[in-house]
Amino acid sequence: MSTEHDWKILYQKTQEQIKEQELLLYALYQQRTFIRSQILEQALSKSNETNNSLKC
C-alpha cells in the first residue's frame, strides 16, 4: 500500500469519527435543552404555587 492510500483511509476514518462525535454532541445538546426546559417549568410551577398560597 502506498502512503497516499494510507492517508486517504486515515482521512476517511477521521471524517467518520467527526460525524459520529457531532451527532453525539447534538444529541447531548438536545438532552440538555430538554432538561433545562423541565427545570424551568418546575421552577415556574413552584413559583406560581407559592404566589397563589400567599394570596389566600
mmJSON file of the N, C-alpha and C atoms, coordinates in Angstrom:
{"data_MODEL":{"atom_site":{
"group_PDB":["ATOM","ATOM","ATOM","ATOM","ATOM","ATOM","ATOM","ATOM","ATOM","ATOM","ATOM","ATOM","ATOM","ATOM","ATOM","ATOM","ATOM","ATOM","ATOM","ATOM","ATOM","ATOM","ATOM","ATOM","ATOM","ATOM","ATOM","ATOM","ATOM","ATOM","ATOM","ATOM","ATOM","ATOM","ATOM","ATOM","ATOM","ATOM","ATOM","ATOM","ATOM","ATOM","ATOM","ATOM","ATOM","ATOM","ATOM","ATOM","ATOM","ATOM","ATOM","ATOM","ATOM","ATOM","ATOM","ATOM","ATOM","ATOM","ATOM","ATOM","ATOM","ATOM","ATOM","ATOM","ATOM","ATOM","ATOM","ATOM","ATOM","ATOM","ATOM","ATOM","ATOM","ATOM","ATOM","ATOM","ATOM","ATOM","ATOM","ATOM","ATOM","ATOM","ATOM","ATOM","ATOM","ATOM","ATOM","ATOM","ATOM","ATOM","ATOM","ATOM","ATOM","ATOM","ATOM","ATOM","ATOM","ATOM","ATOM","ATOM","ATOM","ATOM","ATOM","ATOM","ATOM","ATOM","ATOM","ATOM","ATOM","ATOM","ATOM","ATOM","ATOM","ATOM","ATOM","ATOM","ATOM","ATOM","ATOM","ATOM","ATOM","ATOM","ATOM","ATOM","ATOM","ATOM","ATOM","ATOM","ATOM","ATOM","ATOM","ATOM","ATOM","ATOM","ATOM","ATOM","ATOM","ATOM","ATOM","ATOM","ATOM","ATOM","ATOM","ATOM","ATOM","ATOM","ATOM","ATOM","ATOM","ATOM","ATOM","ATOM","ATOM","ATOM","ATOM","ATOM","ATOM","ATOM","ATOM","ATOM","ATOM","ATOM","ATOM","ATOM","ATOM","ATOM","ATOM","ATOM"],
"id":[1,2,3,4,5,6,7,8,9,10,11,12,13,14,15,16,17,18,19,20,21,22,23,24,25,26,27,28,29,30,31,32,33,34,35,36,37,38,39,40,41,42,43,44,45,46,47,48,49,50,51,52,53,54,55,56,57,58,59,60,61,62,63,64,65,66,67,68,69,70,71,72,73,74,75,76,77,78,79,80,81,82,83,84,85,86,87,88,89,90,91,92,93,94,95,96,97,98,99,100,101,102,103,104,105,106,107,108,109,110,111,112,113,114,115,116,117,118,119,120,121,122,123,124,125,126,127,128,129,130,131,132,133,134,135,136,137,138,139,140,141,142,143,144,145,146,147,148,149,150,151,152,153,154,155,156,157,158,159,160,161,162,163,164,165,166,167,168],
"type_symbol":["N","C","C","N","C","C","N","C","C","N","C","C","N","C","C","N","C","C","N","C","C","N","C","C","N","C","C","N","C","C","N","C","C","N","C","C","N","C","C","N","C","C","N","C","C","N","C","C","N","C","C","N","C","C","N","C","C","N","C","C","N","C","C","N","C","C","N","C","C","N","C","C","N","C","C","N","C","C","N","C","C","N","C","C","N","C","C","N","C","C","N","C","C","N","C","C","N","C","C","N","C","C","N","C","C","N","C","C","N","C","C","N","C","C","N","C","C","N","C","C","N","C","C","N","C","C","N","C","C","N","C","C","N","C","C","N","C","C","N","C","C","N","C","C","N","C","C","N","C","C","N","C","C","N","C","C","N","C","C","N","C","C","N","C","C","N","C","C"],
"label_atom_id":["N","CA","C","N","CA","C","N","CA","C","N","CA","C","N","CA","C","N","CA","C","N","CA","C","N","CA","C","N","CA","C","N","CA","C","N","CA","C","N","CA","C","N","CA","C","N","CA","C","N","CA","C","N","CA","C","N","CA","C","N","CA","C","N","CA","C","N","CA","C","N","CA","C","N","CA","C","N","CA","C","N","CA","C","N","CA","C","N","CA","C","N","CA","C","N","CA","C","N","CA","C","N","CA","C","N","CA","C","N","CA","C","N","CA","C","N","CA","C","N","CA","C","N","CA","C","N","CA","C","N","CA","C","N","CA","C","N","CA","C","N","CA","C","N","CA","C","N","CA","C","N","CA","C","N","CA","C","N","CA","C","N","CA","C","N","CA","C","N","CA","C","N","CA","C","N","CA","C","N","CA","C","N","CA","C","N","CA","C","N","CA","C","N","CA","C"],
"label_alt_id":[null,null,null,null,null,null,null,null,null,null,null,null,null,null,null,null,null,null,null,null,null,null,null,null,null,null,null,null,null,null,null,null,null,null,null,null,null,null,null,null,null,null,null,null,null,null,null,null,null,null,null,null,null,null,null,null,null,null,null,null,null,null,null,null,null,null,null,null,null,null,null,null,null,null,null,null,null,null,null,null,null,null,null,null,null,null,null,null,null,null,null,null,null,null,null,null,null,null,null,null,null,null,null,null,null,null,null,null,null,null,null,null,null,null,null,null,null,null,null,null,null,null,null,null,null,null,null,null,null,null,null,null,null,null,null,null,null,null,null,null,null,null,null,null,null,null,null,null,null,null,null,null,null,null,null,null,null,null,null,null,null,null,null,null,null,null,null,null],
"label_comp_id":["MET","MET","MET","SER","SER","SER","THR","THR","THR","GLU","GLU","GLU","HIS","HIS","HIS","ASP","ASP","ASP","TRP","TRP","TRP","LYS","LYS","LYS","ILE","ILE","ILE","LEU","LEU","LEU","TYR","TYR","TYR","GLN","GLN","GLN","LYS","LYS","LYS","THR","THR","THR","GLN","GLN","GLN","GLU","GLU","GLU","GLN","GLN","GLN","ILE","ILE","ILE","LYS","LYS","LYS","GLU","GLU","GLU","GLN","GLN","GLN","GLU","GLU","GLU","LEU","LEU","LEU","LEU","LEU","LEU","LEU","LEU","LEU","TYR","TYR","TYR","ALA","ALA","ALA","LEU","LEU","LEU","TYR","TYR","TYR","GLN","GLN","GLN","GLN","GLN","GLN","ARG","ARG","ARG","THR","THR","THR","PHE","PHE","PHE","ILE","ILE","ILE","ARG","ARG","ARG","SER","SER","SER","GLN","GLN","GLN","ILE","ILE","ILE","LEU","LEU","LEU","GLU","GLU","GLU","GLN","GLN","GLN","ALA","ALA","ALA","LEU","LEU","LEU","SER","SER","SER","LYS","LYS","LYS","SER","SER","SER","ASN","ASN","ASN","GLU","GLU","GLU","THR","THR","THR","ASN","ASN","ASN","ASN","ASN","ASN","SER","SER","SER","LEU","LEU","LEU","LYS","LYS","LYS","CYS","CYS","CYS"],
"label_asym_id":["A","A","A","A","A","A","A","A","A","A","A","A","A","A","A","A","A","A","A","A","A","A","A","A","A","A","A","A","A","A","A","A","A","A","A","A","A","A","A","A","A","A","A","A","A","A","A","A","A","A","A","A","A","A","A","A","A","A","A","A","A","A","A","A","A","A","A","A","A","A","A","A","A","A","A","A","A","A","A","A","A","A","A","A","A","A","A","A","A","A","A","A","A","A","A","A","A","A","A","A","A","A","A","A","A","A","A","A","A","A","A","A","A","A","A","A","A","A","A","A","A","A","A","A","A","A","A","A","A","A","A","A","A","A","A","A","A","A","A","A","A","A","A","A","A","A","A","A","A","A","A","A","A","A","A","A","A","A","A","A","A","A","A","A","A","A","A","A"],
"label_entity_id":["1","1","1","1","1","1","1","1","1","1","1","1","1","1","1","1","1","1","1","1","1","1","1","1","1","1","1","1","1","1","1","1","1","1","1","1","1","1","1","1","1","1","1","1","1","1","1","1","1","1","1","1","1","1","1","1","1","1","1","1","1","1","1","1","1","1","1","1","1","1","1","1","1","1","1","1","1","1","1","1","1","1","1","1","1","1","1","1","1","1","1","1","1","1","1","1","1","1","1","1","1","1","1","1","1","1","1","1","1","1","1","1","1","1","1","1","1","1","1","1","1","1","1","1","1","1","1","1","1","1","1","1","1","1","1","1","1","1","1","1","1","1","1","1","1","1","1","1","1","1","1","1","1","1","1","1","1","1","1","1","1","1","1","1","1","1","1","1"],
"label_seq_id":[1,1,1,2,2,2,3,3,3,4,4,4,5,5,5,6,6,6,7,7,7,8,8,8,9,9,9,10,10,10,11,11,11,12,12,12,13,13,13,14,14,14,15,15,15,16,16,16,17,17,17,18,18,18,19,19,19,20,20,20,21,21,21,22,22,22,23,23,23,24,24,24,25,25,25,26,26,26,27,27,27,28,28,28,29,29,29,30,30,30,31,31,31,32,32,32,33,33,33,34,34,34,35,35,35,36,36,36,37,37,37,38,38,38,39,39,39,40,40,40,41,41,41,42,42,42,43,43,43,44,44,44,45,45,45,46,46,46,47,47,47,48,48,48,49,49,49,50,50,50,51,51,51,52,52,52,53,53,53,54,54,54,55,55,55,56,56,56],
"pdbx_PDB_ins_code":[null,null,null,null,null,null,null,null,null,null,null,null,null,null,null,null,null,null,null,null,null,null,null,null,null,null,null,null,null,null,null,null,null,null,null,null,null,null,null,null,null,null,null,null,null,null,null,null,null,null,null,null,null,null,null,null,null,null,null,null,null,null,null,null,null,null,null,null,null,null,null,null,null,null,null,null,null,null,null,null,null,null,null,null,null,null,null,null,null,null,null,null,null,null,null,null,null,null,null,null,null,null,null,null,null,null,null,null,null,null,null,null,null,null,null,null,null,null,null,null,null,null,null,null,null,null,null,null,null,null,null,null,null,null,null,null,null,null,null,null,null,null,null,null,null,null,null,null,null,null,null,null,null,null,null,null,null,null,null,null,null,null,null,null,null,null,null,null],
"Cartn_x":[0.839,0.0,0.878,0.381,1.141,0.803,1.695,1.484,0.245,0.057,-1.115,-2.405,-2.428,-3.604,-3.858,-2.789,-2.918,-3.506,-3.042,-3.548,-5.028,-5.414,-6.824,-7.707,-7.256,-8.021,-8.106,-6.977,-6.957,-7.886,-7.871,-8.739,-10.213,-10.564,-11.95,-12.4,-11.546,-11.897,-12.058,-11.183,-11.272,-12.575,-12.951,-14.205,-15.405,-15.373,-16.46,-16.542,-15.388,-15.368,-15.897,-15.545,-16.033,-17.556,-18.097,-19.556,-20.233,-19.655,-20.222,-20.189,-19.081,-18.96,-19.931,-20.123,-21.087,-22.5,-22.849,-24.177,-24.351,-23.312,-23.362,-23.507,-22.727,-22.817,-24.201,-24.762,-26.093,-27.137,-27.01,-27.94,-27.805,-26.578,-26.363,-26.939,-26.775,-27.33,-28.854,-29.471,-30.93,-31.375,-30.649,-30.986,-30.857,-29.775,-29.557,-30.68,-31.054,-32.131,-33.436,-33.719,-34.935,-34.924,-33.805,-33.701,-33.844,-33.197,-33.294,-34.738,-35.446,-36.833,-37.695,-37.41,-38.152,-37.894,-36.631,-36.278,-36.954,-36.935,-37.578,-39.078,-39.677,-41.111,-41.446,-40.626,-40.843,-40.682,-39.668,-39.43,-40.601,-41.099,-42.239,-43.485,-43.672,-44.819,-44.768,-43.597,-43.452,-43.647,-43.145,-43.301,-44.776,-45.511,-46.946,-47.686,-47.294,-47.923,-47.671,-46.451,-46.098,-46.893,-46.97,-47.719,-49.2,-49.754,-51.168,-51.443,-50.534,-50.752,-50.598,-49.796,-49.633,-50.871,-51.597,-52.785,-53.959,-53.955,-55.085,-55.112],
"Cartn_y":[-1.192,0.0,1.248,2.222,3.463,4.351,5.265,6.211,7.058,7.411,8.213,7.459,6.185,5.359,5.306,5.138,5.118,6.423,7.541,8.844,9.005,8.503,8.591,7.803,6.609,5.786,6.48,7.008,7.722,8.928,9.65,10.817,10.405,9.345,8.874,8.444,7.71,7.27,8.458,9.441,10.641,11.382,11.485,12.152,11.415,10.097,9.305,9.532,9.581,9.815,11.202,12.178,13.541,13.573,12.9,12.857,12.213,11.116,10.444,11.362,12.068,12.969,14.134,14.643,15.727,15.268,14.056,13.522,13.356,12.875,12.704,14.05,15.029,16.359,16.967,16.774,17.304,16.634,15.318,14.597,15.088,15.303,15.821,17.226,18.052,19.405,19.359,18.479,18.341,17.895,16.948,16.448,17.56,18.335,19.445,20.476,20.783,21.746,21.239,19.959,19.369,19.439,19.062,19.076,20.497,21.455,22.845,23.349,22.969,23.411,22.782,21.517,20.858,21.546,21.883,22.554,23.919,24.65,25.963,25.832,24.84,24.599,24.31,23.478,23.155,24.39,25.197,26.403,27.369,27.522,28.414,27.877,26.581,25.961,26.183,25.978,26.193,27.655,28.537,29.969,30.35,29.798,30.076,29.517,28.328,27.739,28.607,29.098,29.953,31.249,31.851,33.103,32.894,31.791,31.512,31.281,30.62,30.364,31.644,32.578,33.847,34.728,34.58,35.395,34.978,33.744,33.239,33.799],
"Cartn_z":[0.0,0.0,0.0,-0.668,-0.725,0.462,0.702,1.796,1.528,0.256,-0.111,0.21,-0.086,0.211,1.72,2.488,3.952,4.47,3.902,4.333,3.982,2.819,2.417,3.379,3.746,4.693,6.047,6.501,7.78,7.74,6.624,6.47,6.524,5.817,5.806,7.197,7.895,9.247,10.181,10.018,10.85,10.572,9.302,8.949,9.543,9.517,10.107,11.612,12.262,13.71,14.044,13.218,13.44,13.31,12.308,12.134,13.339,13.823,14.995,16.215,16.392,17.535,17.423,16.205,16.005,16.343,15.923,16.244,17.747,18.404,19.851,20.552,20.123,20.725,20.516,19.329,19.063,19.952,20.12,20.998,22.438,22.883,24.239,24.381,23.353,23.377,23.474,22.701,22.759,24.147,24.725,26.056,27.085,26.99,27.917,27.799,26.57,26.35,26.951,26.767,27.322,28.848,29.452,30.915,31.448,30.793,31.25,31.168,30.112,29.988,31.078,31.425,32.501,33.84,34.098,35.355,35.418,34.314,34.275,34.5,33.874,34.044,35.509,36.148,37.561,38.439,38.14,38.931,38.79,37.58,37.365,38.058,38.015,38.66,40.17,40.758,42.199,42.555,41.693,41.927,41.904,40.95,40.871,42.079,42.531,43.718,44.942,45.071,46.207,46.156,44.975,44.832,45.117,44.662,44.907,46.39,47.087,48.512,49.327,48.851,49.57,49.414,48.315,48.063,48.94,49.388,50.171,51.568],
"occupancy":[1.0,1.0,1.0,1.0,1.0,1.0,1.0,1.0,1.0,1.0,1.0,1.0,1.0,1.0,1.0,1.0,1.0,1.0,1.0,1.0,1.0,1.0,1.0,1.0,1.0,1.0,1.0,1.0,1.0,1.0,1.0,1.0,1.0,1.0,1.0,1.0,1.0,1.0,1.0,1.0,1.0,1.0,1.0,1.0,1.0,1.0,1.0,1.0,1.0,1.0,1.0,1.0,1.0,1.0,1.0,1.0,1.0,1.0,1.0,1.0,1.0,1.0,1.0,1.0,1.0,1.0,1.0,1.0,1.0,1.0,1.0,1.0,1.0,1.0,1.0,1.0,1.0,1.0,1.0,1.0,1.0,1.0,1.0,1.0,1.0,1.0,1.0,1.0,1.0,1.0,1.0,1.0,1.0,1.0,1.0,1.0,1.0,1.0,1.0,1.0,1.0,1.0,1.0,1.0,1.0,1.0,1.0,1.0,1.0,1.0,1.0,1.0,1.0,1.0,1.0,1.0,1.0,1.0,1.0,1.0,1.0,1.0,1.0,1.0,1.0,1.0,1.0,1.0,1.0,1.0,1.0,1.0,1.0,1.0,1.0,1.0,1.0,1.0,1.0,1.0,1.0,1.0,1.0,1.0,1.0,1.0,1.0,1.0,1.0,1.0,1.0,1.0,1.0,1.0,1.0,1.0,1.0,1.0,1.0,1.0,1.0,1.0,1.0,1.0,1.0,1.0,1.0,1.0],
"B_iso_or_equiv":[0.0,0.0,0.0,0.0,0.0,0.0,0.0,0.0,0.0,0.0,0.0,0.0,0.0,0.0,0.0,0.0,0.0,0.0,0.0,0.0,0.0,0.0,0.0,0.0,0.0,0.0,0.0,0.0,0.0,0.0,0.0,0.0,0.0,0.0,0.0,0.0,0.0,0.0,0.0,0.0,0.0,0.0,0.0,0.0,0.0,0.0,0.0,0.0,0.0,0.0,0.0,0.0,0.0,0.0,0.0,0.0,0.0,0.0,0.0,0.0,0.0,0.0,0.0,0.0,0.0,0.0,0.0,0.0,0.0,0.0,0.0,0.0,0.0,0.0,0.0,0.0,0.0,0.0,0.0,0.0,0.0,0.0,0.0,0.0,0.0,0.0,0.0,0.0,0.0,0.0,0.0,0.0,0.0,0.0,0.0,0.0,0.0,0.0,0.0,0.0,0.0,0.0,0.0,0.0,0.0,0.0,0.0,0.0,0.0,0.0,0.0,0.0,0.0,0.0,0.0,0.0,0.0,0.0,0.0,0.0,0.0,0.0,0.0,0.0,0.0,0.0,0.0,0.0,0.0,0.0,0.0,0.0,0.0,0.0,0.0,0.0,0.0,0.0,0.0,0.0,0.0,0.0,0.0,0.0,0.0,0.0,0.0,0.0,0.0,0.0,0.0,0.0,0.0,0.0,0.0,0.0,0.0,0.0,0.0,0.0,0.0,0.0,0.0,0.0,0.0,0.0,0.0,0.0],
"pdbx_formal_charge":[null,null,null,null,null,null,null,null,null,null,null,null,null,null,null,null,null,null,null,null,null,null,null,null,null,null,null,null,null,null,null,null,null,null,null,null,null,null,null,null,null,null,null,null,null,null,null,null,null,null,null,null,null,null,null,null,null,null,null,null,null,null,null,null,null,null,null,null,null,null,null,null,null,null,null,null,null,null,null,null,null,null,null,null,null,null,null,null,null,null,null,null,null,null,null,null,null,null,null,null,null,null,null,null,null,null,null,null,null,null,null,null,null,null,null,null,null,null,null,null,null,null,null,null,null,null,null,null,null,null,null,null,null,null,null,null,null,null,null,null,null,null,null,null,null,null,null,null,null,null,null,null,null,null,null,null,null,null,null,null,null,null,null,null,null,null,null,null],
"auth_seq_id":[1,1,1,2,2,2,3,3,3,4,4,4,5,5,5,6,6,6,7,7,7,8,8,8,9,9,9,10,10,10,11,11,11,12,12,12,13,13,13,14,14,14,15,15,15,16,16,16,17,17,17,18,18,18,19,19,19,20,20,20,21,21,21,22,22,22,23,23,23,24,24,24,25,25,25,26,26,26,27,27,27,28,28,28,29,29,29,30,30,30,31,31,31,32,32,32,33,33,33,34,34,34,35,35,35,36,36,36,37,37,37,38,38,38,39,39,39,40,40,40,41,41,41,42,42,42,43,43,43,44,44,44,45,45,45,46,46,46,47,47,47,48,48,48,49,49,49,50,50,50,51,51,51,52,52,52,53,53,53,54,54,54,55,55,55,56,56,56],
"auth_comp_id":["MET","MET","MET","SER","SER","SER","THR","THR","THR","GLU","GLU","GLU","HIS","HIS","HIS","ASP","ASP","ASP","TRP","TRP","TRP","LYS","LYS","LYS","ILE","ILE","ILE","LEU","LEU","LEU","TYR","TYR","TYR","GLN","GLN","GLN","LYS","LYS","LYS","THR","THR","THR","GLN","GLN","GLN","GLU","GLU","GLU","GLN","GLN","GLN","ILE","ILE","ILE","LYS","LYS","LYS","GLU","GLU","GLU","GLN","GLN","GLN","GLU","GLU","GLU","LEU","LEU","LEU","LEU","LEU","LEU","LEU","LEU","LEU","TYR","TYR","TYR","ALA","ALA","ALA","LEU","LEU","LEU","TYR","TYR","TYR","GLN","GLN","GLN","GLN","GLN","GLN","ARG","ARG","ARG","THR","THR","THR","PHE","PHE","PHE","ILE","ILE","ILE","ARG","ARG","ARG","SER","SER","SER","GLN","GLN","GLN","ILE","ILE","ILE","LEU","LEU","LEU","GLU","GLU","GLU","GLN","GLN","GLN","ALA","ALA","ALA","LEU","LEU","LEU","SER","SER","SER","LYS","LYS","LYS","SER","SER","SER","ASN","ASN","ASN","GLU","GLU","GLU","THR","THR","THR","ASN","ASN","ASN","ASN","ASN","ASN","SER","SER","SER","LEU","LEU","LEU","LYS","LYS","LYS","CYS","CYS","CYS"],
"auth_asym_id":["A","A","A","A","A","A","A","A","A","A","A","A","A","A","A","A","A","A","A","A","A","A","A","A","A","A","A","A","A","A","A","A","A","A","A","A","A","A","A","A","A","A","A","A","A","A","A","A","A","A","A","A","A","A","A","A","A","A","A","A","A","A","A","A","A","A","A","A","A","A","A","A","A","A","A","A","A","A","A","A","A","A","A","A","A","A","A","A","A","A","A","A","A","A","A","A","A","A","A","A","A","A","A","A","A","A","A","A","A","A","A","A","A","A","A","A","A","A","A","A","A","A","A","A","A","A","A","A","A","A","A","A","A","A","A","A","A","A","A","A","A","A","A","A","A","A","A","A","A","A","A","A","A","A","A","A","A","A","A","A","A","A","A","A","A","A","A","A"],
"auth_atom_id":["N","CA","C","N","CA","C","N","CA","C","N","CA","C","N","CA","C","N","CA","C","N","CA","C","N","CA","C","N","CA","C","N","CA","C","N","CA","C","N","CA","C","N","CA","C","N","CA","C","N","CA","C","N","CA","C","N","CA","C","N","CA","C","N","CA","C","N","CA","C","N","CA","C","N","CA","C","N","CA","C","N","CA","C","N","CA","C","N","CA","C","N","CA","C","N","CA","C","N","CA","C","N","CA","C","N","CA","C","N","CA","C","N","CA","C","N","CA","C","N","CA","C","N","CA","C","N","CA","C","N","CA","C","N","CA","C","N","CA","C","N","CA","C","N","CA","C","N","CA","C","N","CA","C","N","CA","C","N","CA","C","N","CA","C","N","CA","C","N","CA","C","N","CA","C","N","CA","C","N","CA","C","N","CA","C","N","CA","C","N","CA","C","N","CA","C"],
"pdbx_PDB_model_num":[1,1,1,1,1,1,1,1,1,1,1,1,1,1,1,1,1,1,1,1,1,1,1,1,1,1,1,1,1,1,1,1,1,1,1,1,1,1,1,1,1,1,1,1,1,1,1,1,1,1,1,1,1,1,1,1,1,1,1,1,1,1,1,1,1,1,1,1,1,1,1,1,1,1,1,1,1,1,1,1,1,1,1,1,1,1,1,1,1,1,1,1,1,1,1,1,1,1,1,1,1,1,1,1,1,1,1,1,1,1,1,1,1,1,1,1,1,1,1,1,1,1,1,1,1,1,1,1,1,1,1,1,1,1,1,1,1,1,1,1,1,1,1,1,1,1,1,1,1,1,1,1,1,1,1,1,1,1,1,1,1,1,1,1,1,1,1,1]
}}}
